Amino acid sequence: MQYSLGIDAGGTYTDAVILRDSDSKILDTGKAVTTYPNLMTGIRNAINELNPEYLKQVKLVSVSTTLSTNTILEKTGYPVGLILVGNYTVPRELPADYTIMVNGGHDSNGDELQPLDIAAVEQFAVSFKNKVSAFAVSSYFSTRNPEHEIKIKEVILKLTGHPVVCGHELSQELGAYERAATAVLNAQLIPITYQFIHSIMNEIKERNIDAKVLMLKCDGSVIDIKGAKLRPIETIFSGPAASIMGASHLSGLDTCAVIDVGGTSTDVSIIKNGVPELCEKGAVVGGWQTRVKAIKMESSANGGDSHIWFKKCIRVGPRRVIPLCFAAVNYPNFKEKLEKNPIPLRTMLNEHLQPTKFFVSTGATLNNPTESEQKLLEAIGDEPVSIHDILNKMNRFPSPAVLDSLLNQRAIQAIGFTPTDALHVLGEYTEWDVEAAQIGARKLSRFTQMGVIAFCKKVKQQVAKNMAYSLMSFIMEGKGKDGIKMLLEKEVPVQYKVNIPIVLLGGPVKAYYGELKSLIDAEIIVPEQARVGNAVGALVGKGIKRIEITIRPNSMENPDQNFLVFTPAGRKKFEHYRTAMEYSQKVGEELILDSMKDFGLPDNSIKIDTSIEYLVPPGWKRTPMETKITFVGVCAPGFSTD
């Protein structure tokens, strides 16, 4: 009997699940709090909850992680040197530490515009060898001819030994600037991803598990370890990808909408006929437009651990906090502190000054903290403290800006009232300390002129409305978000109708079923294992490789003779269109099979679909102005379903 292990290191919780390969049955699950900055601690804790006997028979491990996304968002990637080749416009400064623009590049036909200034490249590489961990290269029209990028890579590897990322390796889409941003972000991630994968491999080895290891990509497919080390940028947003794949598998539906309620955020997406919808332009992460194909989704700062606070009205988020009910389990004297914490004046209330808000050190080491940050960090310490406690220690209120800085650097964590606490009070989810949640609800409800139960129901209702709003604004993209929100907020006898099932994922999502049903007329499904849906999703992703090949006439003056074929491997010239098509078909299939060989599957288990688009204007009687051939290879490296 063989088993597979799925792991999802989410923003708040890390889940692990074991599936039996023969029938996809979930045999065991584990859940732990995600640990920062070292995700491995949380992963280890989640695996520790699994049956050791099952673990011995695991033959496949697949991992979904927030590592790449968080690294980019928090700007904690490694230093990179960027070489731009060709004289093209850079609309804004790229996220590289050191940049040079050198002569070279090609035109849209792949012909050289200028000779490559290799001497400038060599000088740049040697000068910054000891200041960077990797290099990125983006050459003008490298998707038409990558020879300058390939030459630079060879030279830098020889001179420095550092990893080198080329734009054409990550995307065949036009846009030298966007490819440059993608290459830089990818280069920043290589060292940290290598360390993470190395830790995963060591963990598996120490447990005597002999298994193939895969990682989930942001398009819902999986990538082998070799590919993940070279192209870690492709694992951004693997969380939403895991949720949509997991929801489809657990519900048995090929077409459905998915609402994944995590601790930090709610992610909404749609899968149609077993295929997730992808962003047309590529994923945007940390404000950077990349050329990475990612699942189209909408994410809102509305999770089970979103901070519930009061200032003129009940507010949800956007920050995540540790729930009071969870803090009470982890800090023995917390409930007493919570009970005794003073109630601020209504006029003084803000996000940090709440009767239920506390702060605690994470133990993370800060690089070059300011004097103000260091003093505040010393005042906070290892036990939860409120603003009132900090005032007593420092004889002044802490600066909100310094507090925010420490939170953003994950040096401290906030504790506060959350939707999870509201569900504890209502008795609908009682995983941790109910009394702590009740104390928090009692304190906050004083500002609302509601009773404790009515206050918690209001919080629950608001969270459900936010879920519905996220889904409807995603479905009705461009149709006016304000109108959607207004309809959900006002008590009018109107419902949105959705003609496909809605699958809910996340720990306590079952509690929101009734509220969502009253807002949206649709079949709403909560799978039995909804709490570990993302870990299941990490396992059921297929191996998918997409390759695009373009054929164009060398000259529009004579479009029926002499053709250029652009492939990821380079440019080729052919006299006849038919020969160009035959070559493209052969090379496309060879590239697919070669790129998927690391999954260790026989060639006959890889299915290759081919689609062709012709650019033929009305009235055009000649050979197509452009022919784009897309090859999609699909294999199932995960568990079999014999």
N, C-alpha and C positions, 0 to 999 in steps of 0.2 A: 504493500500500500504506500502510495506517495502523496505528500502534502505540499502545499504552497503557503508561504508566509507573506502577507501584505502589511506594509507599515506606512502610516501617514503622520508626518510630523507637522501638525497644523499650527496656527498662530497661538492657540491657547492650550489645546490638548493633543497628545500623541496617541494614536490608536494602533493596535496590532491585531491581526486576525489570521487564523489558520483555516484554509479550505482543503477539503479532500479532493484530489484531482479527478477521480473517477466520476463524481456526480456534482461537483461544485458546492457541496454542503459545507456550511460554516460549522466547524467543530469547537472552536474556542476563540475567545476575544480578550483583549487587554486594553486598558486605558490608563494614561498617566498624564500629569501636567507637563506641557512642553517647557523645556529648561533653556534659559539663555545665559550666556552666549553659546554654551556647549549643548547642542541638540542631542548629543549621544546619551547624556544622562537620562533624559526623558524617554528616548527610544529604548534604552536598557531597562528602565522601570516598566515600560509597557510589555516588553518581551518576557520579563520576569513573571508576569501574571499568567503566562501561557503554560499549558501542560508540557513538561519536559519530554515526555514520551512521544508526543506529536512532533516536537521540534527535531528530534533525532532523525525523523523520516522526511524532513523538508528538503525538496530538491530545487525549489525556485523561491527567491526572495525578490520582491519588487517594492520600491520605495518612492513615496511622494513626499516632497519636503518644501518648506517655505524658505530654505536657505538662500537660494539665488535671489528671490524677490526681496527678502529682508536686507540682504547685503547691498543691493542697489538702492533701495529706499532709504536705508540708514547711512549710505555713503561710506561703507566700511570695506570696500574692495581694495585690492592691492594696487600699488602704483604701476602705471602703464605708460610706455612711450608710443606715440602715434606717428606713422609716416603717411602723409597724404601725397598721392602721386598725380600730377597734372594740375593745371591752373583752373580750379573751379571754385565756385562761390561757397563759402561757409557761413550760413545765416546766423549761427550763434556758436559760441565757444563750445567745443566738444568736451566730454568728461574725462579727458586724458590729463595726466600730470605734466607731460612734456610732448610738444608737437613740432613737427617740421613738415614743410611742403617742398617737394622736390620735382624737378622736371621729369616728364614722362607721360604715360597715359595713352589711350587709344580713342578712335572715333566710334560712331555707332555701327560701323561695319567691322570693327576690330582691327583696323589699320593703325599703325603707330603714329601718333601726333608728333611726339618728340622722343629722342633717345633717352633712356633712363639714366638719371644722374646717380650712378651707383656709388661714386666717391662720396657724395653728400650723405648717402644712406650709411655707408661704413663709418664715417666720422660721427654721425649721430648715435649709432649703435654703441660704439666704443666709449663715447663721452658719457652716456647714461646707463651703461651696463650695470653699474653698482647702485643705481638709484631706482631702478624699476624691477618688477618681477616678471614682466611679460611685455611683448610688443604687439601692436595692431597695425595693419596695413590696409589702406583703401585706395585703389587706383581708379582713375576715370575710365568708365566703361569696361571695368574688369570682367563683367558678366559677358561681354562680347569677346574679350581676349585677356586671360588672366596671366600672361607671361611675365609682366612686370611684377605683379604680386608674388608669383612663384619664385622669381629670381631674388627678390628682396628677402623672402623667407629663407632661402638657401644661404644667403650671405649672413644674415643675422644669427641663424642657428650655428653657423661655423664660428662666428666671432664671439658670441655670448653664451650659447647653450640654453638661452631662455626660450620659453614657448612663444610662438609667433602665430597670430590669428589673421587670416586673410578674409577680406570682405566677401569674395566670391565663394568661399567655402561655406558660408552661412546662408547666403541667399542668391538666387538667380534673378531677383527683382531689380529693375533699374532704380537709380537713386544713390549716387556715390556718397552723399552726406549721410543718409540714413544707414547705409551699409557701414560707414565709418563708425557711427554711434554704436551699432550692433557689435562690431568687431571690438571696440574699446571695452564695452560692458562685458563682453565674453572674456576678454583678456583679464579683466579685473577679477573675474570669478574663478579662473583656472586654479590658482594656488589653494583657495579656500575649499573648492569642490574636491580637489585632489585629497586634501586632508580629511574631509568628511567621508569620502568613499573609502579611503584607507582605514578610517575608524570603523566603518560598517563591516568591511572585509575582516578586520581583526576580531570584531565582536562575534561574527559568524564562525570564524576559525576557532576562537576560544570555547565556543559552545559545541564544537565538533560537528558543525552542520556543513555537509558537502553539497553546496547548492550554487546554481547560476544566479547572479545578481543583476537586476535591471532597475532602471529609474523611469518614472513617468514623465512624459513631456507635456508641454502646455497645449498640445493639440489632441490630447487623449491617447496618444500612442506611447509605446515604451522605447527606450533606448538602452543599448548594452553599456557596460561600464566603460569600455574603451571610448565609445562615442560621447558618454556623459562627461568624461574628463576633458575631451577636446572641445565640446560644444555645450558647456553648462548653461549658457543663455537660454537654451531650449527647454530648460526645466522651470523657468519662471511661470508663475500662475499654474503650477501643477496641481494645486489644491482644488480650484474649480474644475479642472480636468478630471481629477479623481472623483469629485462628487457626482458629475454627470455620468461618468462611466459606471460608478457604483450604484447610482439610482436606477439606471437602465437595467443593470444586472439583477439587483434585488427585487425590482418590481416585475421583471420579465417583459418590460415594454421597450420596443424599438423607437417609439415616438412619445415624448412626454416633456413637460416643463419640470424644472427642478428648482426647489428652494432649499438651500443648504444653510442651516442656521448654526454657525460656529460660535465660539466664545467671543471672538473679536468682531466678526462681520457676518453679513448675510449675502450669499452669492446666488445669483439667479441665472439660469441658462436653459437652453432647449436642445434636445436631440431629436433628429428626424431620420427615420428609417435606419437607425443604428449609427448614424454619422453626426457628430457634433458640428454645429455651425461655426465657421472660423471667421476671424476678423479679416476684412478684405485688405486693409493696409498694413497689418501686422500689429503686434502688441505694443502698447504704450506703457512704459514702466519708469517710475521716478521722473516723469515729465519728458522722457526721451522716446521719440517715435522710432521703433526698431523695425526690422524686416523679418521678425520671427512670427511664424504662423501660430496663433493661439486661439483657443476656444473663445467665441464671442460670449461675453457675460457682463452682468452688471453687479457691482459689489457696493454695499452700503455699510457704513459704520454702525450697524444695528445688530448686535449679537446677544447671546445669553448673558455675557459678562459686561455689556455696555453700562456705563455709569449712569445711574438714575439720580438726578439732582434737581434742586428747586431754585428758581429765580423768576418770580412772577408767574411761572407755570411749571408743570412737570416737564423735565427735559430728559431726552434719551441720548446718551453718548455725546460727542463721537468717540471719546476715549474708552478703552477697556480698563476695568479694575478687577481686583480679586474680590469675589463675592464675600459678604459678611459671613454667610453660613460656612464658607470654606475656610476663611481666616480663623474662625473660632475653633475649628478642628486642629489647625496647625500651630496656633499660639494660645497656650493654656489660659492666660489671664486676659484674653482679648475681650470677652463678653463683659467683664467688669469695667474695662476701659471704655467700651462702647456705651454702657449704661451711664457712666459718670461724665462722659464728654459733654461740655456745655452746649446749650442751644444758642446759636448766634442770633443777633438781631436780624430781622427780615431784610433791612436795608444793607446789611453787610454781606449777604449771601453772594457767593460766586462759585465757580466750578470747584475750587479747592477748599473753600471755607463752607463746609457742610457739617451738620451734626453727626454724619455717618462716614466722614472721609478721614482716612488715615494713610500714613506712608511708612514704608519699611525698606531697608537696604537689601539689595540683591547679592551683595558681596563681589560684584563685578569691579575690576580694576579700571580706573579711568586714565586715559592718556592725556597728560598735561591739563589737569583740571584748574580752573581759575580759583583764586583765593575764596571767593564767595561760594563756589560749588563745594570746595573742600570743607568749609565751615558748616555749611548746611548738611552735608553728608555725615559729618561727625555728630551733628545734633539729631539726626534721624536714627542711625544705628540699626541693630538687628531685631528690635522689637517694634511693633506698630506704634506710631505716634501721630497725634492730630496736630492741626495748625495751632491749637491752644497749647499743646505740650511744647511745640517748637518755640512759641512765643515765650513761654516760661524759661526755656533753656537759653535763648539768645537775647532775651529782653527786647525783641522786636519781631514784627511779622516777617516771614520769609518772602523774598522777592518771587512773584509769580513766574517771572522770566527764568530765574535760576531753577525753580522747581520744575518747570517745563523742560529745561535743558537736561536735568538729571533723569527725568522720565524718558526723554527721547534717546538718551544714551544708555538706557536700561540699567542705570546705576541704582535706581530706586523703583519700587512698584507702588502703585496706589491701591488702597482697599476702599470699597464703598458699596452702597446698595445697588443691586442689579435686578434685571428681570428674573434671574435664577432665584434670588432671594424672594421676590414676589410670589413665585410658584411654590416655594417652601412654605410661605405663610398661608397660601390657599390650599396646601396639602396635595398639590398636583405633581410635585417632584420633591422628594425628601431625602436626597442622597447624603446631605450633611447636617449641620446644626440648625434646627428649625427655630430655636429660641433666639439665636443671634439675629436671624432674619426678622423675627417678630419685633425685637427691640428697635432695629433700624426702621422698619415700617412705621412703628409708633412715633418715632422721632420726626420722620419726614412728613407723615400725614398731618402733623400739627399745622403745617404751613398751607394745607390745601382745604381745610374745613371739611374734610371727609373722614370717615371712620377708617380703621386700618384695613379691613377687608375691601371696602369700596376703593381705597387708594391702590391696593395691589391689583384689583380687577382693572382699574383704569390703566395702570402700567402695562398689564398683559394685553389689553385692548390696543394700546398705542403701538406696542411691538408688532402685533398682528397686522395693524394698518400699514406699518412701515414695510412689512413683508409683501403685502398685497400691492402697495405702491411700487416697490422695486420690480415686481413681476410685470405689472401692467405697463410701467414706463419702459421696460425692456421690450415687451411685445409691441407696444404702440410707439416705437422709436420715432421721434420727429413729429409726434402728433400733439405736443403741448403738455409738458409735465405738470404745469400749474393746474390745468383743468382736471387732470387725473387725481391730483392730490386733493383738490377742492371737493370733488365728488365723494372721495373716501372719507374726508373729514366731516362733511355735513350729514346730518341725519335725514336723508331723503330716501324714499322707497325705490332705490335704484341699485342694481347689481351689475358687475361686469360678468360676462359669460365667456368662458374659455373652453374650446371644443376638444382640447387634448387633456389627458390626465395630468394632475400636478402631484409630483412625488416630493415628500418632505424628508429631509435628512437632518441629523443632529440629535444630541442627547435628549432633551425634553420636548421635542417638536410635537409630540402627540398632544400635549397640553394646549396647543394653539389651533387644533383641528376645528373646533366649533367656531372660534372667532373668524378664521379664514373662510369657512364655509358660508358664514353670513355675509361676507364681503365679496366673494367670488363664486359664481355658479359654475362648478366644475366637479369632476370626480377627483377627490383628494385622497391620496394613498400614503400611508405611513408604514413602510416595510418593517418587518419584525426586528431586523438588525439595523435600524436607521441610525443608531448611535455610532456604528463603526462603518458607515457607508463609504467613507473616503478610503479607508484601508482596503476594502473590497475593490474599490475602483482602481487602486494602484496595481492590483493583480490582474484585472480583466482587460486592461488596455492591450491592444494588439500591436505587433511590430508593423509600423507603417513608414514607408519611404516614398517621398514624392520627388520626381525629377522632371524638369521642363527642358525641352529642346526646341530651339527656334530656327526656322529656315527662311532666309530672305534672298531675293535676287541681289547680286553684287552691284547692279546698276539698274535703275528704273528706266533707263533709255533702251535697255535690251533685257526685259524682265523674263524672257523665256530661255535664257542661257547664262551659265555661270552663277552658281549659288553658294551662299555661305551658310554653314551649319554651326550654330553656337550651342555647345554642351558644357556641363560643369567641368569636363576634362580639357576643354579648349575649343579652338576654332578650326574648322576644316573647309576646304573649297572643293566644289564639284561642278563639272560641266553641265550635267543634266539633272533636272528636278527629280526624276525617278530614282536615280542613283543616290541623291541626297536623302530621299525618303527611306530607302532601303538601309542606308548607313545609320540613319537616326533611329530606326526601329531596332536594329541590332545593338547599337551602343546603349540605347536607353534600357533595354532589358538586361544587358551585361552589367551596367552600373547599378541597377536595382539589386540583382543577385549578389554582386560583389559587396555592396554596402550592408546586406542583411546576413552575410555568411557568419558574422560573429554571434548570431543567435544560435548557431549550432544545429540548424535544421536542414534537411535535404532540400535541394532546389525544387523538387516537385511538390513540396508543401507550401511554397510561396506562390500566391496568386497575384498576377500582374494585370491590372486594367489599364487600357490605353484610350485616351480621348484626344481628338484633333480639332483645333479651331482654325478656320481659314479667314484671313482678312481679304475680302473681295468686295470692292465698292460696287454700287449699282452700275450695270452696263459694262463692267470690266470683263473682257473675254480672254485674258491672258493667264499665265500662271499666277497663283495667289501672291499678293504683295508681301504677305507674311503667313507662315504656317507654324502654329505652336502645338507641339505634341507633349501631352502630359502623361507620364507613367506613374502609376501608383501601385507599389508592391505591398501586399498584406500577408502577414503570417501570424500565427498564434503561438508565441513562445511560452505562454503561461500554461496553466493546467489544461489537460484534455478533458473532453466531455463525452467519452466513449459511451 
